């Protein structure tokens, strides 16, 4: 169990390290933000895959969570949010696929876009780049913050979900949205994502 915490810690440190490296390498590029992502994303994904493989080798549990899982599985871990007991993840997953998108969009608008000139044309072009990068970024995050601890740490599901939530939330202090609101949003979403992985036995909804 302890070794899984090591892989998780290395993953978090690696993300910070690759982030710092990518920032330095992209500082003088014409589009530094895009260059940053093109450097950071492949490096972090490769690291996440290597740590996941190391965790699979050293873990006592052999359950494979790197699958879509049962997307209609019943849930009992999110009753406190107002969902009916044994609600389906089809309902919960759809809800959390929409609400965080809206909330994050509003927060990012006030933190970033409101301060800059932008247009729907620029936004459309940005989405063409952002969508594939978000897919790889999400896989990196699933491997490090959900799959490694859930596959490698023998704790109760509720404690595992809390561990995943804190691990996922803290690095988002430096993200977008950032600061404490970023940590709070990411921790909450990290908890829900961990619950989905645990209850569906896969990363379909979380990813």
C-alpha positions in Angstrom: 0.0 0.0 0.0 2.8 2.4 0.9 4.4 2.1 -2.5 1.3 3.4 -4.2 1.6 6.6 -2.2 5.1 6.8 -3.5 3.9 6.6 -7.1 1.2 9.1 -6.4 3.7 11.5 -4.8 6.1 11.1 -7.7 3.3 11.8 -10.1 2.4 15.0 -8.4 6.0 16.1 -8.2 6.5 15.1 -11.8 3.6 17.3 -13.0 5.2 20.3 -11.2 8.6 19.5 -12.6 7.4 19.1 -16.2 5.3 22.2 -15.8 8.3 24.2 -14.8 10.4 22.7 -17.6 7.7 23.4 -20.2 7.4 27.0 -18.9 11.1 27.6 -19.4 11.2 26.0 -22.8 8.2 27.8 -24.1 9.0 31.2 -22.6 10.3 32.7 -25.9 7.9 31.0 -28.3 5.5 33.1 -30.4 2.6 31.3 -28.7 4.0 30.4 -25.3 0.8 29.0 -23.9 0.4 26.5 -26.8 4.1 25.6 -26.8 3.8 25.0 -23.1 1.0 22.5 -23.6 2.7 20.8 -26.5 5.8 20.2 -24.3 4.0 19.5 -21.0 1.2 17.1 -22.1 3.3 14.4 -23.8 5.9 14.4 -21.1 3.3 14.1 -18.3 1.3 11.4 -20.1 4.5 9.3 -20.6 5.3 9.7 -16.9 1.8 8.8 -15.9 1.8 5.6 -18.0 5.2 4.6 -16.5 4.0 5.2 -13.0 0.8 3.3 -13.7 2.7 0.3 -15.0 5.0 0.4 -11.9 1.9 0.5 -9.7 0.4 -2.5 -11.5 3.6 -4.5 -11.0 3.9 -3.6 -7.3 0.3 -3.5 -6.3 -1.3 -6.4 -4.3 -4.7 -5.7 -6.0 -5.1 -6.9 -9.6 -8.3 -5.2 -10.5 -8.0 -3.2 -13.8 -9.7 0.1 -13.6 -8.4 1.4 -17.0 -11.6 0.5 -18.7 -14.9 2.3 -19.4 -16.5 0.4 -16.6 -20.3 -0.1 -16.0 -21.6 3.3 -17.0 -25.0 2.5 -15.6 -23.9 1.1 -12.2 -25.8 2.1 -9.1 -24.3 4.6 -6.7 -24.5 4.9 -2.9 -21.6 7.2 -2.2 -23.2 10.5 -3.3 -26.5 10.3 -1.4 -25.4 13.4 0.6 -25.6 15.4 -2.6 -29.3 14.8 -2.9 -29.3 11.9 -5.3 -31.7 9.1 -4.5 -30.3 6.1 -2.9 -28.9 3.7 -5.5 -29.2 6.3 -8.3 -27.6 5.3 -11.6 -24.3 6.7 -12.7 -26.0 7.4 -16.0 -27.9 10.1 -14.2 -25.1 11.2 -11.9 -22.5 11.1 -14.7 -24.6 13.2 -17.1 -25.3 15.7 -14.3 -21.6 16.1 -13.5 -20.6 16.3 -17.2 -22.8 19.4 -17.6 -22.6 21.3 -14.3 -18.8 21.5 -13.9 -18.5 22.6 -17.6 -20.8 25.5 -16.9 -19.3 26.5 -13.6 -15.7 26.2 -14.9 -16.6 28.2 -18.0 -18.0 31.0 -15.8 -15.0 31.0 -13.5 -12.5 30.9 -16.4 -14.3 33.8 -18.1 -14.0 36.0 -15.0 -10.4 34.9 -14.3 -9.1 35.1 -17.8 -11.3 36.0 -20.7 -12.9 39.1 -19.2 -9.5 40.7 -19.1 -8.6 40.1 -22.7 -10.0 40.8 -26.2 -11.6 37.6 -27.7 -14.1 36.6 -30.2 -16.2 33.5 -31.0 -13.8 32.9 -34.0 -10.8 32.8 -31.7 -12.7 30.6 -29.3 -13.6 28.1 -32.0 -10.0 27.9 -33.1 -8.9 27.5 -29.4 -11.4 24.6 -29.0 -9.8 22.7 -31.9 -6.5 22.7 -30.0 -8.0 22.4 -26.5 -10.1 19.4 -27.1 -7.4 16.9 -28.0 -5.1 18.3 -25.4 -7.8 18.0 -22.8 -8.3 14.3 -23.7 -4.6 13.5 -23.1 -4.6 15.7 -20.0 -7.6 13.9 -18.6 -6.0 10.5 -19.2 -2.8 11.7 -17.3 -5.0 12.9 -14.4 -7.0 9.7 -14.3 -3.9 7.5 -14.2 -2.1 9.6 -11.4 -5.0 10.8 -9.3 -7.5 8.0 -9.5 -6.2 4.7 -11.0 -2.9 4.5 -9.1 -4.3 5.1 -5.6 -7.5 3.1 -6.2 -5.6 0.1 -7.7 -2.7 0.3 -5.2 -4.1 1.5 -1.8 -6.1 -0.9 0.3 -8.5 1.5 2.1 -12.2 1.8 2.4 -13.9 3.3 -0.7 -14.9 6.5 1.2 -11.3 7.1 2.5 -9.9 6.3 -1.0 -12.2 8.9 -2.5 -11.1 11.5 0.0 -7.4 10.7 -0.6 -8.0 11.1 -4.4 -9.9 14.4 -3.8 -7.1 16.0 -1.8 -4.4 14.7 -4.1 -6.2 16.1 -7.1 -7.2 19.4 -5.5 -3.9 20.7 -4.2 -2.0 20.9 -7.5 -4.9 23.0 -9.0 -3.9 25.9 -6.8 -1.6 26.8 -9.7 -4.2 25.9 -12.4 -7.0 27.7 -14.2 -9.2 28.3 -12.3 -6.6 28.6 -9.6 -6.0 29.7 -6.0 -8.3 28.4 -3.3 -11.4 28.4 -5.5 -9.5 26.1 -7.9 -8.5 23.8 -5.1 -12.1 23.6 -3.8 -13.6 23.0 -7.2 -10.9 20.4 -8.2 -11.2 18.6 -4.8 -14.9 18.3 -5.1 -14.8 17.1 -8.7 -11.9 14.8 -7.7 -14.1 13.2 -5.0 -17.0 12.7 -7.4 -14.6 11.3 -10.1 -13.1 8.8 -7.6 -16.5 7.7 -6.5 -17.4 7.0 -10.2 -14.3 4.9 -10.7 -14.9 2.9 -7.5 -18.5 2.3 -8.2 -18.4 1.7 -11.9 -15.1 -0.2 -11.8 -13.7 2.0 -14.6 -12.8 5.5 -15.7 -15.5 6.2 -18.3 -17.4 8.9 -16.4 -14.3 10.3 -14.7 -12.4 10.7 -17.9 
